[in-house]
């Protein structure tokens, strides 16, 4: 019985690339889902769910990301401080205070909720302005991101 062999990637076997994304004018959710696909490695033909086959992603201009509809006024971020009650913050305040955190949280919630997901998230580098310190890695622009309206 001669069947086909299934390829399974192993740790350290996949070469990881660096990609650059300019978030100016991009829709938050669509951009975050594309970034999550690259971090997980699902854009590769040798994707393996239990192995880190993803690439590094550098995002610039995160403060110029676009929210559709009335999300800028209505969407709220909540977190627990250890004291009774929750802290709340709307998108407009968070965008003025820590703009890179909005995209970081959107991508984090699309990744697996385990140790491998935390490793994948550590390969995401988000910056509010147009400059980033990863020029020596020479990140290439990712084609899929340039097609998003």
Buried (B, 14 or more C-beta within 10 A) or exposed (E): EEEEEEEEBEEEEBEEBBBBBBBEEBBBBBBBBBBBBBBBBEBBEEBBEEBBBBBBBBBBBBBBBBBEEEEEEEBEBEEEEEEEEEEEBBBEEBBEEBBBBBBBEBBBEBBBEEEBBEBBBEBBBBBBEEEBEBEEBEBEEBEEBEEBE
